[in-house]
Amino acid sequence: MLKLYQAISTAQAEAVSGRALEIGGLNCKSITALIKSHKASRHTAEPAAVGEHANVRGPGYFH
């Protein structure tokens, strides 16, 4: 496991570790896959915002 982390930057290692915790992938196979696919570096903690348009109902619609 240590060899995997020595081959990447500190920032990427933090991102990979965080992503592994989120998905429950706490084994060598999962972490290797995360490092190889660079999914951890593309992951954002914030959910995508819903845009305003005519089809989105506001809170007044349900009350």
C-alpha positions as CSV (number, residue, x, y, z in Angstrom):
1,M,0.0,0.0,0.0
2,L,2.8,2.4,0.9
3,K,4.4,1.9,-2.6
4,L,1.1,3.0,-4.2
5,Y,1.1,6.3,-2.2
6,Q,4.8,7.0,-2.8
7,A,4.1,7.2,-6.6
8,I,1.6,10.0,-6.3
9,S,1.5,13.6,-4.9
10,T,0.4,14.4,-1.4
11,A,-2.8,16.1,-2.7
12,Q,-3.8,13.2,-4.8
13,A,-3.1,10.8,-1.9
14,E,-5.4,12.8,0.3
15,A,-8.1,12.8,-2.4
16,V,-7.7,9.1,-3.0
17,S,-7.9,8.3,0.7
18,G,-11.0,10.5,1.1
19,R,-12.8,8.9,-1.9
20,A,-11.9,5.4,-0.6
21,L,-13.5,6.2,2.7
22,E,-16.6,7.6,1.0
23,I,-17.2,4.5,-1.1
24,G,-16.0,2.0,1.5
25,G,-13.2,0.8,-0.7
26,L,-10.6,0.2,1.9
27,N,-8.5,-2.4,0.2
28,C,-5.5,-2.5,-2.2
29,K,-7.6,-3.3,-5.2
30,S,-10.0,-0.3,-4.7
31,I,-7.2,2.1,-3.9
32,T,-5.2,1.0,-6.9
33,A,-8.2,1.5,-9.1
34,L,-8.8,5.0,-7.7
35,I,-5.2,6.0,-8.3
36,K,-5.2,4.6,-11.9
37,S,-8.5,6.1,-12.9
38,H,-7.8,9.5,-11.2
39,K,-11.4,9.5,-10.0
40,A,-10.4,10.9,-6.6
41,S,-9.0,14.0,-8.2
42,R,-12.2,14.8,-10.1
43,H,-14.5,14.1,-7.1
44,T,-16.2,17.2,-5.6
45,A,-17.6,17.2,-2.1
46,E,-20.4,19.6,-3.1
47,P,-23.5,18.3,-4.9
48,A,-24.4,19.8,-8.2
49,A,-26.7,22.8,-7.9
50,V,-30.2,22.6,-9.5
51,G,-30.7,25.3,-12.0
52,E,-33.7,27.6,-12.0
53,H,-36.2,27.0,-14.8
54,A,-39.9,26.7,-15.4
55,N,-40.1,23.0,-14.4
56,V,-38.7,23.4,-10.9
57,R,-41.4,23.9,-8.3
58,G,-40.7,26.1,-5.4
59,P,-41.6,25.5,-1.7
60,G,-44.9,27.4,-2.2
61,Y,-46.2,24.7,-4.5
62,F,-46.3,22.1,-1.8
63,H,-47.9,24.1,1.0
